[in-house]
Amino acid sequence: MSKTVTIGNKKATVSPFASWMTVFVLVPMALVVYYAFTNADGTFTFENLKWIYTYRSTMFLSLRLAFIATVICLVLAYPIAYSMSRASEKIQRNATLIIMLPMWMNFLVRTYSWMTILENNGLINSALRSIFGLFGGEFDGFQLINNRGAIVLGMVYNFLPYMILPIYTSLTKIDNSLLEAARDLGSNGFHVFKRVILPLSIPGIISGITMVFIPSISTFIISRILGGGKDFLIGDLIEDYFLGNSGVVNYNIGAALSMVLMILILIATFFMNHFDKDAKTSGGGRI
């Protein structure tokens, strides 16, 4: 809530939100830009930006994996959210609780748990060895970890709730009278979904895409734990230059890469907000 303070004949509005934005958003962003365009001596330079081109393949890989994870989350989340929205209130509450339950645990712990499932002696390969052993066969195990598929799996598992909940919220807000009117006009189930339900749920879809794509493109823990460090993502590079995991600490290069990541996130957010506004103004389709 804003507080109005009278100073002489002027009124100054002190907003806690503006203060929070300044301290925790604007100042860190300004520092990132400053370090991106300076060297270790504080001299202005564009030299750090050349590393953006050097690591272009890493950036494209981050974008590709984030896109794949977002698409998979959408494909899985929509049927789940739709089923929840059509269930009884008790089932909806229980389903929401089950979906949110993993989010109450530490992100790192959740990701490490998949190592015990996917590794060579993990639950899946151990179960398959037992099954093959019953028939006298041998099974060396699948390579389920330390690859890009495991990275995408980790992204989907950790960020799937962020896709389900916005879509579910949008679906529950749809007035049942609209669905009944569409059926009264002769529309079958498919046309009701296509012309009414899907268009009205687009704001939730866009919110879910934003909430999944942005953390997926910037993640670094998942790629290190489940990917085995074989594929560096842009988040790994930034962490590496800031913390010196490879023996080299360079805040300026790390800041330059962070600035690129910020720009990508801002562009994605801009387009998602643009489509979200269009979806809200257009409403449902023609029946």
RAURWO-V868344 format. One record per helix or strand of 2 or more residues. SS is the DSSP state (a for helix, b for strand). FROM is the first residue (numbers start at 1). TO is the last residue. If there is no record, write none. Layout:
# RAURWO-V868344
ss,from,to
SS,FROM,TO
SS,FROM,TO
This chain:
# RAURWO-V868344
ss,from,to
b,3,7
b,10,14
a,16,36
a,47,54
a,56,85
a,89,104
a,107,118
a,123,134
a,148,172
a,176,184
a,189,218
a,221,225
a,234,243
a,251,282
